[in-house]
Amino acid sequence: MRNRIDVSDRGVVDCRGAIDLSLPAVSVWGQIRNFPRFACQDPFHLPPLVEGGMARVGATFELVHRYGGFGVRRVGRILVWREGVEFSFSDLSVRGPRHGFPHVFTYQVEPIGKGSTRLHVRVRGLWTSHVVPRWAARLWLRWVFGQVVRRVRNEMLLYTLWRKRKSVVAGAVGRR
């Protein structure tokens, strides 16, 4: 599935992508449940500092967006955590939920066959800038969201390669 980026005339943003993986859903979840790692797949996010150090529904966190050497502090909350299925988190300006592109990231695991999974990545929010026209927002979001999906896909491909290498090594050791 190609990534889909929609920005309405009112500024409502909906970015959707899906990645088909030759991995069982439990393995995919085992990777994406690493909240700090997957919360910073956006090329501008630094790993979040989660309240209490554990990802769970309602946990708040601080997140820094870095732009060309400058950092902007943002805040968020884990909104959904369904073990083995999905999680969602908000990414908000410290000035409030109506400033600085408030948005929600969602990662959802969908088993699609024996040993195959579709990983859904979604970002929904509100484009609050009155300076940047909608067409430019669409271009910007297409690039940023494309980077997010590409980074997630690369993480999962590296994990797949690691699993294959591990099974080859285990098989070679077993034949001795």
N, C-alpha and C positions, 0 to 999 in steps of 0.2 A: 504494500500500500504506500502510495506517495504521501508525503506530509501534506496536511491541509491547514492553511492559515486563513482565518476569516477575521476581518475587522469591520464591524457594522458602522453605519453612519453615526450612531450614538457612541462609538468607541468601544463596544463590547468585543473582546478578543477571545477567539477560540482556536487554539492550535492543537492538531491531533496528528499522531504518528503511530505506527505499529511496526514491530520488528518480529519476524518469524525466526524461531530458533530451533535447532535440532537438539534440544535439551528437555528433560522432564520439568514440569512446572515447579516441583519441589526444589530442584537445583537452581532454577531461575530465581525463585523467591529467596533461596539461601544467599544469593548474591545481592539482590536489590534491597534486601532488608537491612543492609549496612547503610543506615540513614545518612550519616555524615558523607559517605562516599557518593551516594546517588543524589543527595541534595545539592552537591556542587558539580554536577555534570554541565550546568550552564557555564559557559566559558568565563563569565564574570563573577561567579560565586566562589568564595573561599569556604572551607568546611565550617559548618555551623557549630556553635557552642550550645548544646542542648541542656536545658534545665535538668538537674539531677543526673546528667550523663547518660540517660536511657531514653530511647525513642518509644513513645507511648502516646495515646490519644490525650490531647490537652497540654502536652509538654510544650513550653515556650522555648524559643531559641533566639540567638542573635546570629546574624548573617552579614558578612561584609561583601558588597559588590565592589570590585576593583575596575577602574576605568583608567587606562593610560597612566598608571602609577598612583592614582588617587583612589582612596577607599571611601565608600559611603556605607554607613551602618544602617542595617535594616533589621526588622524583627519579624518573627513568624510564630506559628503554632502548628503542631501536628493535629490535623482535623479528623483524619480517618486512619485507623490502623487495624486492618483485618488480616490477621496472621495467615500467611500463605496465599493471600489474594491481592491486597492492594494497600497503598497508603497515599495520603494527600497532605500537603502542607501549604500554608500561606506564606507569602513573601510580601511584606508591607513596609512602606516608608515609616520612619519614626515620627513623621509629621501627622500621620493618621491614614485611615483607609481610603481616602479620596485623593491622595497625592502619590506622585511617583510610580505610576503603573502598578497598582495593587493586583496581585495575581495568585493563583493556586496551581501548584504542580500536582499531578496524579500519576502514579505508576500502578498498572494493573496487570496481573498475570492471568492469562487465559489458556488452559490446556486445549490443544487442537488435535491431538492424536497421541498415540503411544510414543512417548519420548519426544514430542514436539509441543512447543509453546509459542503463543503470540504474546509479546510484551507491548502493552499499550502505554504510550506516553502522551500526556495531555497537559496543556497550560491554558487556563481560563482567567480572564481578568478584564480590566477596564483601562483603555488608553486615555490617560488624563491630560496629556500635553495638548495645549491649544496652539503651540508654536510649530509642532511637527505635523504636517498634513497626513491624512489617512493613508495615501498612497506610499508615502515614505515610511510610515509605521509598518505597513504590510511588508515592504522590502526588508526593513530592519528585522522584523519578527521572523520572516522567512529565513534570513541568515542565522539569527541566534537560535531559533528552534531547530533548524537543520544541524547546527553544531551540537545541540543537546542530543538529538537522536543519533547522530554519528558517534558521539562519545559513548553513549550507552551501548550502541551496537559493537563498538570496538572493545569495550569492557567485557561484554558477553562473548565475543569471539576469542579474546585472550583466555577467558575462563574455559571455553570449549577446547582450545588447543592444550591448555594445561591438563584438562581431564584426559584427553587422548594420549598425551605424553605419559601421564601417570599410569594409564592402563597398559601402554606398551612396555614401560619399564617393569611394571609388576608382572606382566606376562613373561618377559625375558628372565626375570629373577626366578619365576616359577618353573621354567624349563631347565634350569641348571641341575 
